[in-house]
Amino acid sequence: MEKKYSYRQTEEGKLYLVATPIGNLQDMTFRAVEVLRQASVIAAEDTRQTWKLLNHFEMEGPRLISYHEHNKPKAEKEILELLRQGQTVALVTDAGTPAISDPGEDLVRAVIDSGFPVISIPGACAAITALVASGLPTRQFSFVGFLPRERKHRIKELAYWKRRTETLIFYEAPHRIRETVEDLLAELGNRHISAARELTKRYEEFARGTLEEFKQLLDEQPAKGEYVLVVAGCSPEEAEVEEDVWWRGLSVSDHVDALIGQGIAKKDAIKQAAKQRGQSKRDVYQAVLQAEADEK
C-alpha cells in the first residue's frame, strides 16, 4: 500500500497528543507526565485547567498556549511554526484524549499534511470507560459523540443510526440530556441503555435499564455532570424489517441528505432515493434544488 505521507527525516518538531484524566488524577500515566515535562510548549484547551494539572504533578517550565474551537486558525499557524523551529508541542484537552469530539482533530490533520510526526500518548477516554462497564456488547460499537443541538438535525442524525446493529455511544451535557433521551426513545425505540456520569470521580454513577426507565429516572433526579450514553444497537431482525423503510417520515431532500451522510455521492444519493421512493430522478433532483434554494 502506497503511503500518502512520509515524515521528514530531520530534527524538526513533533506533535504529541497527551491524554489526561477525565476525573481521577491518579489515572494520569507516567509517560504522559514525562512528555508534558519535556515538551517545549503545551497547547491547552483551557490553560487554567491545565495549570491545575501541571501544579498537581509539580511540573514547571513548559510554556502554555491556548488551542480551542474559537482560535483554531491562528493557533494552528503558531503551532506549525513552532514545529518548523524544531520544538516539541504537546496537545491536551481539559479531560480525556485529544481529538475525540475536540478541535484537536483539525490540528492533527494540518500537522500530518505539513509532514511532521504525530505521536499519541494513550490514556483515559470517557467513551471507552463507559462502554466496557455498560454490560452491552463491546465487540462492535460506533462512537457518535454529541448529537446536533437543533432537534430537526438531531432527528435526521438518529434516522441514520436507527438501523445500525452495533452498540452506540453518545456524549451529552446535563442541560440537554432530557430532550436527547426523549428523541432516542422516540426514534430508536425502548432499547437498553447504560448512562454513566461523573466517570472516575467520587460520585461516579451508572444507570442501567431501558430508555423509558432512564427517562423516568431523570424525572425523579436532577441531571448533574457530563453523561456518556451507551445504547444497544438495532437487532438484526428489526434492521431487516427497517431496511427499506428507514427513510419514512423524511422529506425528499432530507432523504437525500441522509444518504450523503452515509458517504454516498450526491448524484448516486439522488438516484438511490428515487428508487426507494418510487419517484423519478428528475422529481427528486428538483426537490433537492428547491430545498437548497429555500435555505438561502
Secondary structure, DSSP 8 states (H G I E B T S, - for coil): ---S----SSS---EEEE-B-SS-GGG--HHHHHHHHH-SEEEESSHHHHHHHHHHTT----EEEE--TTTHHHHHHHHHHHHHTT--EEEE-SSB-TTSSSTHHHHHHHHHHTT--EEEE----HHHHHHHTSSS--SSEEEEEE--SSHHHHHHHHHHHTT--SEEEEEE-TTTHHHHHHHHHHHH-S-EEEEEESTTSTT-EEEEEEHHHHHHHHHHS---S-EEEEE----HHHHHHHTTTTTTTS-HHHHHHHHHHTT--HHHHHHHHHHHHT--HHHHHHHHHHHHHHH-
